[in-house]
Amino acid sequence: MCGIVGYVGKKEAVPILLNGLKKLEYRGYDSSGLCISSKGKLNIIKRQGRISELENTPQLNLLSGKMGIGHTRWATHGKPNEINSHPHTDCTGDIAVVHNGIVENFNSLKKILILEGHKIVSETDSEIISHLIEKFYSGNLEEAVVKAINLIEGTFGLAVIHKNEEKIVIARKSSPLVIGIGKGEMFVASDVPAILEHTNKVIYLKDNEIAVLEKDKFYIKNMNGDFVDKKVEEIKWTIGQLEKGNFKHFMLKEIFEQPESLSNTMRGKMNDEKIKLTLNLNPKEIKRIILVACGTSWHSALIGKFLIEKFARIPAEVDYASEFRYRNPLVNPEDLVVGISQSGETADTLGAIKEAKSKGAKTIGIINVVGSTISKEVDSGIYLHAGPETGVASTKAFTSQVTALVLLALYLAQEKGISPSKKITNELISLPEKIEMILKKSKEIKTLAKNFKDSRNFLYFGRGINFPVALEGALKLKEISYIHAEGYPSAEMKHGPIALIDKEMPVVFIATNNNLLPKIVSNMQEIKSRGGRIISILNDKKGEASKLSDYSIEIPETIEELSPMLNVIPLQLLAYHIADLKGLDVDKPRNLAKSVTVE
């Protein structure tokens, strides 16, 4: 959550910071602010609302300076307003701080600081940090920051400036920070998109590292004060991949990128019907697999459980990452814990992986962002290579995660002596083309969506491997249209949800061909007899499911194990078009942020 950007160099800082904040707005957008250092003075402007509110502030035109920090906020402590917005300053106004994370002991620190005479003006935990740095400052900002963060319990990504020092001091603990290296200029951000326009040479800060950035040099230390030598990495994707192009929203662009993103996930991982993964484990030693994830990634994990047990015949469990580490889980060295996260920074998933490692389990990550925290924490992993995903509601990452889980399940089976069939590998290769066929139905789905944009509730039903797809379809609708929606296994319909059925209740059935289709048709008949309106995802417009449907979307057929990657596409488009027809900001749904780096 929240976005940080900082700059020190030879150019005017304001446009660089503003553009960086725009690129990070998916991380939080209830308020924003920036601080520019100029001629021994810190000038701060903060505004409630989107970055555009900050950008349109007349005073911004008066700011001039070649060093500064900026922040876009997703509120944790305190309401979204200008007082609670970042940057925060100390009592003197000499120090400015932007902070991602949570200071868990801020109440006790606040009491101490007030007794010492500090005036705390906001409701936030973050402001405490600026006062702690003031408390310890005696002419060396780096030393003051180190002393301050040694008192902090919780998580932080920090960028700090002082009016008398031409440097930015940054520090990290469980909240991502990346350093950008330019010519005569240095950048810091909580994510690469904020600085990619200026440099593709980056260094990812690790936990408990602190760095000092000046316009023509930098250094990194650990918390013991030892210098750390870090590898400079080169970002392969381009700024063009971050633009919407001809699409109205990033979400729609990313839905339409799925043929390419699936191909990228598979690229180099299959050869002559063999699955090629580089994993630091012996599959024959694995007795149980635990998949941990949150949100959309949790839905992909549910599909992964089905695939692993079907193909590899290894028992698999799925846990909410947020619950896993707090129940003293039974984990041992024969277990493999798989953490799934688009950003690779999800705090709960990272915590679950650390818990598993502490108990001796092997770990792998399924992640999209190269160089992310989870990628460095796990023993090995599978990169999605889906490209940047900017829309808060995940789309292409979900289908790429499921693709990666198919590959993992087939790899585990292969290493146990069960070779994947040619039919499966051929079908995998054909999926991008079939998704292209579904995407051509976008206008048809938009027409359908017009009938449901004013609905108050939705139910989604699926069976077997497609029950998680029902959950994902419902989640997409909730996230971006604010329509209440729930996903259920079709067989559970009679155990409660059927009580909700009336003529006002739209019901979405995933009714594609498999051996359970006759049972799904029976469920549809029960809905129809009670006046419910049925939308179905199906393969056959002439079948019984189509006859029972008020509306149907026909999609290509594939084998059951791969069907989630096709079945979810029309559900993504349905949610998108309903939200867009309601006039909502699809890419920035209220109260949500893309990368959940706090608990």
C-alpha positions, 0 to 999 in steps of 0.5 A: 500500500502507498507509494513513495518516490524521491529524486536528487539530481540536476533537474527540477524535482517537481515534474519528476515526483508528480509523474512518479506519483501518477505511476504509483497511484494504483498503490493508494489514492486517497491523498498525496503530497510532496516536499521540495528542498530549496535554499535551505528550506523545505516546501511541502504541498499536500492534498486530499484525493487523487494525484490530479488534486495535487497537480492542479494546486496553483502553489505547485508552480512556485516550487523550485528545487532539485531534491524532493520526496513524494507520497500517495497514500492508502490510509491506515491510521487517520482519515484521508485528509491533508493533515494526515497526508505525507510528507510529515515533518518534525517540530522545526520543519527541518526534516520531512519523511514519507513512510509506507508500512505500520508503526505498531508501537506508535502509541507508546512512542507518541506518549514519550515524544509528547512528554518530551515536548514534541507537538504531534498534529496528525492522527497517523503513525507515520508522523512519529518517525519524523519526530524520532529523527528530530530527537536524534538529529545532531548534524548527521541525518543517516545516524539519526534515521538509524537511531529512530528506526531502531525504536520502531516496531513494525514495517517501513519503507522510508525516505527522509530529507533534511533542509541542510543536507543534499541527500535522501536517506532511505530504509526498508523493513518489509516494505519495498524500496527500489533505487534508480541509478541515473547520470548525475541523479538518483531516484528512489521509489516503492515500485519500478514504474515510478522511475522507469521513464528515467532509468532502467538500472535499479537496485532492490533494497533488502530488509534492514538495509539503509541507503544514502542517495546523493546526486552522483553517488550512493551507498548502502549499509546494513543495520550494523553499519557495514557497507553492503555491495549490491548488484545493479539490475536492468529492467527489461520491460519498457515504459510503453508497457505501462501506458493504456494505449487505445484502451479506456482503462488499464484493466481492459488493456490487461484483460486483452493482454492475456493471450500474450501473458499466457504465452510469456508464462509458458515460454521456455518452460516446455520442450518436446512435451517435457516441463522444464522448471528450475526448482531447488527441490527433489519432488520425490521427497515432497509428501505434502504441498501447502499453497498460501496466498491472498485474494485473487491469488488464493483463488488460483491456489484453489485451482492449483490444489486440484491440479497438483492432486490430479496430475502429481497425486500429492496431497495439497492444502490451501491456506489464507496466508493471513491466517497461516502463520498465526495458528502455529501450523503443522509444517515439516521438512517434507512439506513444500510451501508455495507462496503465490503473489503478483507483486511479490510483496504481499505482507501476509504471503511473505509472513507465511513463507517465513513461518514455513521456512522457520519450521524447515519446509521447502518454499517456492514462489509464484510471482510476477515481479522480478526482484521482489521480496518474496522472490528473494525469500523463497528457495526457488520460484516460477516467474510469470513474466506477465508484464506490469499489471497496473489495474488494481483488480487482477486479471492477467496475473490470475490466468498466468498464475493458473498457467504456472500452477499447471506447469508446476503440477505437470513438472511434479508428476513428470519428476515422479515418472508420470509424463504429461500427455501430448493432449495436455501440452498441445491444449496449453499451447492452444489457450492463447488463440482460444482466449483471442476468440473470447476477447472478440465477444467483448462488445457482446458482453457489454450489451449483456452487461447493460441489463445488469448494471443496476443490480444489487446482488449477484450469485456465481456458481461453478463445480470442481476446478471451476468453483474457484472461478466462480469465486474469482468472477464474484470478486471481480464484480465486487471489487470494481462495481461495488455490487454484492456478489458471492461465489459458491459450489453449485452443489451448495446452492440448496444449502442456503443461497437458494433462499435468495433467488427471485426475479431480481437476482442474477445468477451466473453459472459456469456450465462448460462441458465436463462430467458434472454438467448434468448436475449443473443443469439440474441446479439451473432448473432449480433456479429457473423454477424460482424466477432467477435470471440465469447468465451462463458460460458454456460451450454449446449454444444448442445444449440444455444449459443454453435453453435454461439461460436467459443470457449465455456466452459461448466460448471454445472448449478445452480439457477440464483441467485447463478450463479455468483460464478460458472460463474466467475471461468472460467473467472479467469482461462482464465485471469490467463492462458493468463497472464502466457502464456505471461510470466508476473508476475501474482502475482505482476502486474505492478502498483498495490498492494494488500491492498490499504491503501491510497486514 
